Amino acid sequence: MLSESQLAVIKQTVPVLLEHGETLTRHFYQRMFRENPEVLSFFNPAHQHAGTQQRALAGAICAYAQNIENPAVLADAVELIAQKHVSLQILAEHYPIVGANLLAAIQEVLGEGATDAVIDAWEAAYGMLADILIAREAEIYTAQQQTFGWNGFRRFVVARREPASDNIESFYLRPEDGQPLPANQPGQYITVRVAPDGGEPVMRNYSLSGNHDPEMFRISVKKETGNGEAVPQGVVSAFLHDQTGEGDIVELAPPCGEFTLQPAPSDDVPLVFIAGGVGITPLMAMLHSALEQQAGREVIFIQCARNSAERPFVEELNSLNGMHDNLHCHVRLSEASAEDEGFDSEGFVDGELLDTLVGDRRAQYYFCGPAPMMRAVNQMLLSRGVGAEDIHFEFFGPKEDMAA
């Protein structure tokens, strides 16, 4: 518990954090990777390179400082972070490393402004937050063991692979020990650990993209080709696409994630999925579940892609659309050409499209895709008066500022 004087100091540092937060977090990561290189494997260098990880941490620190007297307000953010930490096998023993480097970064960046009172207050504040996260993560680890029967990493065999589109490949992964897989929550992700070219193991999260199968998981991976030095090629996605075949072994951690399909408020509230590119993967799992578990409910599935070649799961969606009278699929391409076929409209998701498909009815929205699309859809839903309880989304990578 923080003292009154410590609370006052934390609140006084909010303007400084708002102005210098990203500078602080950039310095923090540089320092931690230099002083404690053993934690490097927990981080995606592409997010560091793009600056999204630094911005995400700066935003989280500011939000924590602003709500220091009522951290319960940040329950959703805490859950997202705890799920991500567990997916990467972060343990209580890692928190002192982060704390020591964070306090040192505050001292080095703020200089004379980092008084003893500031360091003391932030040490106490970090300790309080660490305790909250460690406790929640312990609960998730226990739940994983009880639900799935394992913690840590387990060996899986690539049973088969098949293209989902020109740039997305699906991998079907069967437990090497042959034990059945209990059902996960639709929308969750797993962590894949591989060692490209025999080097150090690398971890990445991939959404489970199919209906529950007790024999195997399905993930569908877009090959991140990069863009020179500006955006590096995806190490794991390239390894999976180019060097991983049937019979090969990968290691998986149990399913995690808080972006999951919620119970229907009633059958007369439509369920609307908006999928952009490879962001369709968690929504495919939700779609299968909704069609099975919420059979009396209208489901509207809006799939956005640049063109037909990059549109995944064409046959699967067409099959589901033909089997279920309550499912309405709409395909919108943003860069359609004369060669494209099998789509319904062109452009980006806009209010006119929602007017046509949903109208003024209350609906529950789930969406996932590129950050610009996510921000545009979120703002559009808010402007249409959709309540926060009906808006559900997930970013791939560090959570971006939806208001940016």
Secondary structure, DSSP 8 states (H G I E B T S, - for coil): ---HHHHHHHHHTHHHHHHHHHHHHHHHHHHHHHH-GGGGGGS-HHHHHHTHHHHHHHHHHHHHHHTTT-GGGGHHHHHHHHHHHHHTT--GGGHHHHHHHHHHHHHHHHGGGS-HHHHHHHHHHHHHHHHHHHHHHHHHHHHHHHHHS--S-EEEEEEEEEESSSSEEEEEEEETT--------TT-EEEEEE-GGG-S-EEEEEEB-S---TT-EEEEEE----BTTTB---HHHHHHHHH--TT-EEEEEEEE-S------S-TTS-EEEEEEGGGHHHHHHHHHHHHHH-TTS-EEEEEEESSGGG---HHHHHHHHHH-TTEEEEEEESS--TT--S-SEES---HHHHHHHTTTS--EEEEES-HHHHHHHHHHHHHTT--GGGEEEE-SSS---TT-
